[in-house]
Amino acid sequence: MPLTEPRRNPEEVARMGVDLYDRQVRPKLQSDDDGKFVALDIKTGEFELNQDDYQAVARLRSRCPSAEVWLGRVGEPAAYRMRRGR
């Protein structure tokens, strides 16, 4: 059985994702990218942008099958908003 690298905990993935996003992704963004999802491999820095979260992750995983994915949204503090019910 092949040895695999242990997965990081969610807090570490979040920290690394935000750092890579700020350093490598944000400088490459255009104004029409606002609101798109960003799927980012925290191991390689590879990323995909798409209006659909599933498509962004699927396209990234097609290039980087073992990606440790951080998902964000351009121009937003988080990928999703939690709304309170009535």
ChimeraX attribute file (.defattr): number of C-alpha atoms within 10 A of each C-alpha:
attribute: neighborCount
match mode: 1-to-1
recipient: residues
	/A:1	3
	/A:2	4
	/A:3	5
	/A:4	6
	/A:5	6
	/A:6	6
	/A:7	9
	/A:8	10
	/A:9	8
	/A:10	10
	/A:11	9
	/A:12	12
	/A:13	19
	/A:14	17
	/A:15	13
	/A:16	17
	/A:17	23
	/A:18	18
	/A:19	13
	/A:20	21
	/A:21	23
	/A:22	11
	/A:23	12
	/A:24	14
	/A:25	19
	/A:26	12
	/A:27	9
	/A:28	9
	/A:29	12
	/A:30	9
	/A:31	8
	/A:32	8
	/A:33	16
	/A:34	13
	/A:35	17
	/A:36	20
	/A:37	26
	/A:38	26
	/A:39	30
	/A:40	27
	/A:41	25
	/A:42	22
	/A:43	15
	/A:44	11
	/A:45	17
	/A:46	17
	/A:47	25
	/A:48	21
	/A:49	24
	/A:50	17
	/A:51	14
	/A:52	12
	/A:53	18
	/A:54	12
	/A:55	15
	/A:56	20
	/A:57	24
	/A:58	14
	/A:59	16
	/A:60	22
	/A:61	19
	/A:62	10
	/A:63	12
	/A:64	17
	/A:65	11
	/A:66	11
	/A:67	20
	/A:68	18
	/A:69	22
	/A:70	22
	/A:71	24
	/A:72	23
	/A:73	20
	/A:74	21
	/A:75	14
	/A:76	13
	/A:77	9
	/A:78	11
	/A:79	16
	/A:80	11
	/A:81	8
	/A:82	5
	/A:83	6
	/A:84	5
	/A:85	4
	/A:86	3
